[in-house]
């Protein structure tokens, strides 16, 4: 592989540029008019503007990305996360144009991207799933019948969804009728597909995901788990690895299930199997993300394995150069997503110019960010400024380093979520490793200034 087009922006695009450089591969950045000053554009070997400032006019224009790839004569396209990363049609276009899509096949993306099909696939592989509808629900009556069969509370989810959109909880028939239509409307607006399905709602679970890596030679491995339970409205805020809840025995069981689910999808590349885990340690398949995750750095710091480079090497046809028993978890790592949002005003986005930017450093601290002093955060995209990762020999060390790093992180000119993360790091339940997916609801009640 000689040249890779990066079909993304922001910190993940910069991350891929760096991985390519370490592998001796040239990188081509495609960018919108709003991102002309972005670091990934400045640091890539080549750059091509593909359209206007909005995603719809640029990063979601598959035909322009393919045209840029053909003009620049690239070997492969790395989609990052978001945008077209889990778009089966885009992966199929790459396949048709003989351009390697750095990720799974289009058929695997479609199989695991459709939530109902994914559930059936993993159920046939013997992976535990949450009880629910057999497929999309088309009417209030069908929704009510399903909910009463499996028992309230239930959760309504978009078939083509993600990131908490098209997702609603119902506790009785009255709320079900309302939330059913709200979920369908949200799903249609967000994904162009209003189909929804229904599952039993597991109250106060842990959100645990397993990092998967599979090559074209038939080897499939897991690189341990990440705990993503600290989330607001189904949007992750803090992730850590390993989970303070998962025992070695549970890790082995869940890892085996994650591998079985991945193999059932005929999967190649990096991916993530997400589970919900109840207080008894019983776990249930939630979904598969057929791409690199935002939170992949915590796994990298714990295992010492560069996941972006592994993605590229696997896409080049190389075998994975290690076995499951060679993967060790030597550190504990925590990641805070630093967003340009005002947590004291219902997390309203805060785009604008960064007047002052100083990233923390020191032993055990990593910053993945495309921001710098004078950079203008556009209003058109996700509000993430960067990811702050702290790691150490144990969880207490990682927490202390993260707390110190948050105090050093200086961003002036826009509001950020740094004060929120600092408060969470002080919270006794978080420090004790007791956070479930209901943690943020309780935290916000105890800290009304973040509301």
DAWOBEL-V890193 format. One record per run of one state. SS is the DSSP state (H for helix, E for strand, C for the rest). FROM is the first residue (numbers start at 1). LEN is the number of residues. If there is no record, write none. Layout:
SS/FROM/LEN
SS/FROM/LEN
This chain:
C/1/2
E/3/4
C/7/3
H/10/13
C/23/3
E/26/7
H/33/3
C/36/3
H/39/5
C/44/2
E/46/6
C/52/3
H/55/3
C/58/4
H/62/11
C/73/3
E/76/3
C/79/9
H/88/9
C/97/3
E/100/2
C/102/4
H/106/8
C/114/1
H/115/10
C/125/4
E/129/1
C/130/2
E/132/1
C/133/4
E/137/1
C/138/2
H/140/11
C/151/3
E/154/9
C/163/2
E/165/6
C/171/2
H/173/19
C/192/4
E/196/5
C/201/5
E/206/9
C/215/5
E/220/13
C/233/2
E/235/7
C/242/6
H/248/17
C/265/4
E/269/9
C/278/5
E/283/7
C/290/6
H/296/8
C/304/3
H/307/9
C/316/8
H/324/3
C/327/5
E/332/8
C/340/1
E/341/2
H/343/3
C/346/2
E/348/2
C/350/2
E/352/2
C/354/2
E/356/3
C/359/6
E/365/5
C/370/6
E/376/2
C/378/6
E/384/9
C/393/2
H/395/14
C/409/1
E/410/3
C/413/5
H/418/9
C/427/1
H/428/4
C/432/7
H/439/8
C/447/5
